[in-house]
Amino acid sequence: MDVINKIYKTLHKQYGPQGWWPLFNAKTGKFEYHKGDYSLPKNDAQRFEICVGAILTQNTSWVQAEKALLNLEKINALSPNAILKMSMEKLSAIIKPSGYFRQKAKKLKEFTKFYNSLNSSIPKREELLSVWGIGNETADSMLLYSFKVPTFVVDSYTKRIVSSLGLISAKDSYDEIKAFFEKNLKPDIKIYQEYHALIVEHAKHHYSKKPYGSGCFLRKG
């Protein structure tokens, strides 16, 4: 469908490349976006970092997830071995800023065991979904940003925007919306990464508060 590609081009023209997923820069001590650089992640450490971030950002903002990630980074605990060796009590306390910290601590433990079993191979979506605490959005985020698999990520903003534009029904499932995008886009890792990030950026401006869509320039097209 041409409208899907048109939306992407319109958003890209308006906001430019987003450079997701933010990664920790040891020189600055901050998590930074890498606009125009699609070579990342470059190693297992960065891949794992993205996966941890995908879990910590569940049901919260990136700002809060980043605080938890920084807590892990400060004590050199943003690694599989460190997380597995840490007690549940300590891990829960460290990631507390991300909310639902006891559940997320368990999720991190379970996912890390799975991650180690991969031996640097790329997991299948079904395998990720079989891990306790990993749902559709988290699995697709991991695949897209950590393992560079062209799979479309659907979040609440995506559903809110495309249903507002009348392209899908608000009752459509995650998999139906995902299939809708993938059917109308070529499987290009750059486009998939940028499209998801651009949707989030656009939603911050026009779909984060009611009435949703206020001032949305996509409606005029």
C-alpha positions in Angstrom: 0.0 0.0 0.0 1.5 3.3 -1.1 0.1 5.1 1.9 2.4 3.2 4.3 5.5 4.2 2.3 4.2 7.7 2.0 3.8 8.0 5.8 7.3 6.8 6.3 8.7 9.4 3.8 6.7 12.2 5.4 7.8 11.3 8.9 11.4 11.0 7.8 11.3 14.3 6.1 9.8 16.0 9.1 12.0 14.5 11.9 15.0 13.0 10.1 16.9 9.8 11.1 16.4 8.8 14.7 19.4 6.5 15.3 17.7 4.0 17.5 18.5 2.0 19.7 20.4 4.2 22.2 23.7 2.6 23.4 26.0 3.4 26.3 29.0 5.5 25.5 31.8 4.9 28.0 33.5 8.2 27.1 30.5 10.4 27.9 28.9 8.1 30.5 25.5 8.5 28.6 23.2 6.4 26.4 23.4 8.0 23.0 21.6 7.6 19.7 23.6 6.9 16.5 21.9 8.7 13.7 22.8 7.3 10.3 24.9 4.5 11.7 23.2 1.1 11.1 26.3 -1.0 11.9 25.5 -1.2 15.6 25.4 -3.3 17.6 28.9 -4.5 16.9 29.5 -7.0 19.6 27.8 -9.3 22.1 28.0 -6.7 24.9 26.0 -4.2 22.9 23.5 -6.8 21.8 22.9 -7.9 25.3 22.6 -4.3 26.4 19.8 -3.7 23.9 18.0 -6.8 25.0 18.2 -5.7 28.7 16.9 -2.3 27.7 14.0 -3.8 25.8 12.9 -5.6 29.0 13.4 -2.6 31.3 11.4 -0.3 29.1 8.3 -2.5 29.3 5.4 -0.5 30.7 7.5 2.6 31.4 9.3 5.4 29.6 12.8 5.1 28.2 13.9 7.8 30.7 13.1 5.4 33.6 14.6 2.4 31.8 17.7 4.4 31.2 18.1 5.1 34.9 18.0 1.4 35.7 20.5 0.7 32.9 22.9 3.3 34.3 22.6 1.7 37.7 23.7 -1.6 36.2 26.5 0.1 34.2 27.8 1.9 37.3 28.6 -1.4 39.0 29.7 -3.2 35.9 26.7 -5.4 36.0 25.4 -4.9 32.5 26.6 -8.4 31.4 25.1 -11.9 31.4 27.5 -13.3 34.1 26.9 -10.3 36.4 23.1 -10.6 36.2 23.1 -14.3 36.8 25.4 -14.1 39.8 23.5 -11.2 41.4 20.8 -12.0 44.0 17.2 -11.3 43.1 17.0 -8.8 45.9 20.0 -6.8 44.7 19.0 -6.9 41.1 15.5 -5.7 41.9 16.9 -2.8 43.9 19.2 -1.7 41.1 16.6 -1.7 38.4 13.9 -0.1 40.7 13.6 3.1 38.6 12.1 1.1 35.7 9.1 0.0 37.7 7.7 -3.5 38.2 11.3 -4.2 39.3 10.7 -7.6 41.0 9.0 -9.0 37.9 11.6 -7.4 35.6 14.5 -8.9 37.8 13.0 -12.3 37.2 12.6 -11.6 33.5 16.2 -10.5 33.2 17.3 -13.7 34.9 15.2 -15.9 32.7 16.2 -14.1 29.5 19.9 -14.1 30.4 19.8 -17.9 30.7 18.3 -18.1 27.3 20.7 -15.5 25.9 23.7 -17.6 27.0 22.2 -20.7 25.4 22.3 -19.0 22.0 26.1 -19.0 21.9 26.0 -15.8 19.7 23.4 -17.3 17.3 20.3 -15.4 16.2 17.2 -16.6 18.0 13.9 -17.3 16.2 10.9 -15.2 17.2 9.1 -18.2 18.5 12.1 -19.0 20.8 12.1 -15.5 22.3 8.3 -15.6 22.9 8.8 -18.9 24.8 11.0 -17.1 27.4 9.0 -16.0 30.5 8.3 -12.3 30.4 9.0 -11.8 26.7 6.0 -10.6 24.7 5.5 -9.6 21.1 6.8 -6.1 21.3 9.8 -7.0 23.4 10.7 -9.9 21.1 10.4 -7.9 18.0 12.5 -5.0 19.5 15.2 -7.5 20.4 15.2 -9.0 16.9 15.1 -5.7 15.1 17.6 -3.7 17.1 19.9 -6.3 18.7 20.0 -9.1 16.1 19.3 -7.0 13.0 16.3 -9.1 11.8 13.8 -7.1 9.7 10.7 -7.6 11.8 8.3 -4.8 12.4 7.8 -3.5 16.0 4.3 -2.6 16.9 3.7 -0.5 20.1 0.7 1.4 21.5 1.7 4.5 19.5 1.7 2.5 16.2 -1.8 1.2 16.8 -3.0 4.6 18.0 -1.7 6.4 14.9 -2.7 4.0 12.2 -6.2 3.4 13.7 -6.7 7.1 13.9 -5.8 7.4 10.2 -8.4 4.6 9.4 -5.8 2.2 8.1 -6.6 -0.5 10.7 -9.3 -1.2 13.3 -8.6 -0.4 16.9 -9.6 -4.0 17.6 -6.9 -5.5 15.3 -4.3 -7.7 17.1 -0.6 -7.1 17.4 0.1 -9.8 14.8 -2.5 -8.3 12.4 -1.0 -4.8 12.6 2.5 -6.2 12.2 1.5 -8.2 9.2 -0.1 -5.1 7.7 3.1 -3.2 7.8 5.3 -6.0 6.7 3.1 -6.7 3.7 3.4 -3.2 2.5 7.1 -2.6 3.2 10.2 -4.2 1.8 12.2 -6.1 4.5 14.8 -3.4 5.0 16.5 -3.2 8.4 17.1 0.5 8.1 13.5 1.3 7.2 12.1 -0.9 9.9 14.3 0.6 12.6 13.6 4.2 11.5 9.9 3.7 10.9 9.3 2.4 14.4 11.5 5.2 15.9 9.7 7.9 13.8 6.3 6.7 14.9 7.4 7.1 18.5 8.8 10.6 17.8 5.6 11.6 15.9 3.4 10.3 18.7 5.3 12.3 21.3 4.1 15.4 19.5 0.6 14.5 18.5 -0.6 11.2 20.2 0.7 11.2 23.7 -2.2 13.2 25.2 -5.9 13.4 24.4 -7.4 14.4 22.1 -5.1 12.0 20.2 -4.0 13.3 16.8 -4.4 16.9 17.5 -2.3 18.8 14.9 -1.3 15.6 13.2 -0.1 16.5 9.7 -0.5 12.9 8.5 -4.3 13.4 8.6 -4.0 16.2 6.0 -2.3 13.9 3.5 
